[in-house]
């Protein structure tokens, strides 16, 4: 008999706890919102390639774009990398080179696995473009730069240098499906054209 009273008492307590849990909290959970300011995007390096790699007449510039996870948690989502990088000659702004950025421009394509990319807090990815100094209309821009007084412009044995020229880089990029298009701050770099002289 005593066993039945103990069992009945436990069942009543359990039933009471279940009822209190069911009726105790009427508050709804907040609606999920995607995190804001997940990634920062910026140009981290611009390098005029050495004359041994890109000699006069075939000069080139390497540009590295970096994205960093600013979120305080790991971020994993499907990626669809597409964007543009526009390089504008400051002195002649109608001379432009536009690159279409895609997944193949990633420095480490193995970061994308099964169409998704995981970035830990503070982790970054990089994209790299090598520009052959030709504008969208196919003009080799160093040929248009100022080489006046050529023999007074020696900058290396058998090489003369033009006046330094400034270029601007504007970049917009969509990386993750859930995030919108990101824009990097406009970057600026100086380029010095070279020409071989006898």
VEXTORTI-904557 format. One record per residue (C-alpha): residue number from 1; x, y, z; residue in one letter. Coordinates in steps of 0.05 Angstrom, whole numbers, m for minus. Layout:
! residues N
NODE	NUM	X	Y	Z	A $
...
//
This chain:
! residues 198
NODE	1	0	0	0	X $
NODE	2	55	46	19	X $
NODE	3	88	32	m49	X $
NODE	4	24	56	m85	X $
NODE	5	22	120	m44	X $
NODE	6	95	136	m61	X $
NODE	7	84	120	m134	X $
NODE	8	20	161	m137	X $
NODE	9	55	219	m103	X $
NODE	10	113	217	m152	X $
NODE	11	66	214	m211	X $
NODE	12	27	275	m184	X $
NODE	13	92	314	m176	X $
NODE	14	115	295	m245	X $
NODE	15	48	313	m276	X $
NODE	16	48	379	m239	X $
NODE	17	118	395	m265	X $
NODE	18	98	379	m336	X $
NODE	19	37	424	m331	X $
NODE	20	78	481	m301	X $
NODE	21	129	474	m357	X $
NODE	22	75	475	m410	X $
NODE	23	40	536	m382	X $
NODE	24	97	572	m350	X $
NODE	25	130	607	m411	X $
NODE	26	88	642	m462	X $
NODE	27	146	682	m493	X $
NODE	28	162	668	m566	X $
NODE	29	233	657	m590	X $
NODE	30	262	715	m630	X $
NODE	31	262	709	m706	X $
NODE	32	329	688	m734	X $
NODE	33	367	743	m770	X $
NODE	34	430	732	m810	X $
NODE	35	491	764	m776	X $
NODE	36	513	832	m801	X $
NODE	37	585	853	m816	X $
NODE	38	610	782	m824	X $
NODE	39	665	797	m874	X $
NODE	40	713	854	m887	X $
NODE	41	744	861	m956	X $
NODE	42	806	900	m976	X $
NODE	43	866	902	m1022	X $
NODE	44	926	879	m981	X $
NODE	45	981	878	m1033	X $
NODE	46	998	909	m1100	X $
NODE	47	1065	888	m1130	X $
NODE	48	1097	912	m1194	X $
NODE	49	1131	849	m1219	X $
NODE	50	1206	849	m1227	X $
NODE	51	1237	860	m1296	X $
NODE	52	1264	789	m1295	X $
NODE	53	1192	762	m1290	X $
NODE	54	1156	816	m1329	X $
NODE	55	1207	853	m1373	X $
NODE	56	1197	920	m1408	X $
NODE	57	1143	911	m1461	X $
NODE	58	1109	857	m1419	X $
NODE	59	1104	889	m1351	X $
NODE	60	1053	864	m1301	X $
NODE	61	1023	879	m1233	X $
NODE	62	1000	829	m1181	X $
NODE	63	940	849	m1137	X $
NODE	64	917	810	m1075	X $
NODE	65	847	819	m1046	X $
NODE	66	833	792	m976	X $
NODE	67	768	776	m940	X $
NODE	68	768	766	m864	X $
NODE	69	714	736	m820	X $
NODE	70	696	791	m770	X $
NODE	71	641	750	m737	X $
NODE	72	655	722	m668	X $
NODE	73	635	651	m690	X $
NODE	74	654	605	m747	X $
NODE	75	616	622	m810	X $
NODE	76	596	566	m858	X $
NODE	77	552	576	m919	X $
NODE	78	547	559	m992	X $
NODE	79	590	603	m1037	X $
NODE	80	578	633	m1105	X $
NODE	81	639	678	m1115	X $
NODE	82	627	732	m1167	X $
NODE	83	649	803	m1171	X $
NODE	84	689	856	m1207	X $
NODE	85	756	890	m1198	X $
NODE	86	764	955	m1237	X $
NODE	87	833	987	m1245	X $
NODE	88	830	1060	m1267	X $
NODE	89	888	1102	m1290	X $
NODE	90	881	1166	m1250	X $
NODE	91	911	1212	m1302	X $
NODE	92	869	1182	m1359	X $
NODE	93	807	1155	m1323	X $
NODE	94	776	1131	m1388	X $
NODE	95	833	1078	m1390	X $
NODE	96	803	1021	m1348	X $
NODE	97	816	947	m1338	X $
NODE	98	759	905	m1310	X $
NODE	99	769	835	m1282	X $
NODE	100	710	788	m1270	X $
NODE	101	726	754	m1203	X $
NODE	102	705	681	m1194	X $
NODE	103	723	621	m1152	X $
NODE	104	783	606	m1196	X $
NODE	105	817	670	m1171	X $
NODE	106	821	642	m1100	X $
NODE	107	893	634	m1076	X $
NODE	108	872	570	m1040	X $
NODE	109	813	538	m1077	X $
NODE	110	814	479	m1028	X $
NODE	111	779	525	m978	X $
NODE	112	714	511	m1016	X $
NODE	113	690	440	m1001	X $
NODE	114	625	414	m1031	X $
NODE	115	606	485	m1051	X $
NODE	116	614	513	m980	X $
NODE	117	669	552	m945	X $
NODE	118	682	554	m871	X $
NODE	119	717	614	m841	X $
NODE	120	735	613	m767	X $
NODE	121	735	680	m729	X $
NODE	122	793	721	m756	X $
NODE	123	808	672	m812	X $
NODE	124	817	700	m882	X $
NODE	125	814	680	m955	X $
NODE	126	853	713	m1011	X $
NODE	127	842	725	m1085	X $
NODE	128	897	742	m1133	X $
NODE	129	897	777	m1201	X $
NODE	130	957	789	m1246	X $
NODE	131	946	848	m1294	X $
NODE	132	987	851	m1358	X $
NODE	133	978	927	m1360	X $
NODE	134	929	925	m1418	X $
NODE	135	864	964	m1414	X $
NODE	136	796	935	m1432	X $
NODE	137	806	959	m1504	X $
NODE	138	873	922	m1509	X $
NODE	139	921	981	m1504	X $
NODE	140	987	969	m1469	X $
NODE	141	986	1028	m1421	X $
NODE	142	1061	1035	m1407	X $
NODE	143	1069	1054	m1481	X $
NODE	144	1027	1117	m1466	X $
NODE	145	1069	1140	m1406	X $
NODE	146	1119	1197	m1404	X $
NODE	147	1190	1177	m1425	X $
NODE	148	1213	1247	m1445	X $
NODE	149	1289	1257	m1441	X $
NODE	150	1298	1182	m1445	X $
NODE	151	1373	1181	m1435	X $
NODE	152	1365	1220	m1369	X $
NODE	153	1316	1169	m1341	X $
NODE	154	1362	1109	m1329	X $
NODE	155	1337	1068	m1270	X $
NODE	156	1376	1005	m1283	X $
NODE	157	1430	984	m1334	X $
NODE	158	1398	989	m1403	X $
NODE	159	1330	1009	m1375	X $
NODE	160	1296	1077	m1372	X $
NODE	161	1237	1093	m1327	X $
NODE	162	1176	1136	m1342	X $
NODE	163	1143	1184	m1293	X $
NODE	164	1107	1147	m1237	X $
NODE	165	1032	1139	m1251	X $
NODE	166	976	1128	m1201	X $
NODE	167	922	1076	m1209	X $
NODE	168	859	1064	m1169	X $
NODE	169	828	996	m1154	X $
NODE	170	753	989	m1141	X $
NODE	171	728	920	m1120	X $
NODE	172	659	891	m1106	X $
NODE	173	649	818	m1090	X $
NODE	174	595	769	m1070	X $
NODE	175	623	710	m1033	X $
NODE	176	568	676	m993	X $
NODE	177	497	664	m1017	X $
NODE	178	466	693	m953	X $
NODE	179	509	756	m953	X $
NODE	180	502	813	m1002	X $
NODE	181	555	845	m1045	X $
NODE	182	615	871	m1008	X $
NODE	183	656	931	m1029	X $
NODE	184	729	940	m1012	X $
NODE	185	755	1010	m998	X $
NODE	186	786	1041	m1060	X $
NODE	187	860	1024	m1063	X $
NODE	188	914	1065	m1096	X $
NODE	189	981	1044	m1124	X $
NODE	190	1039	1074	m1164	X $
NODE	191	1066	1042	m1226	X $
NODE	192	1132	1060	m1261	X $
NODE	193	1137	1039	m1335	X $
NODE	194	1204	1013	m1360	X $
NODE	195	1233	1011	m1430	X $
NODE	196	1297	980	m1456	X $
NODE	197	1347	1029	m1484	X $
NODE	198	1410	1013	m1527	X $
//
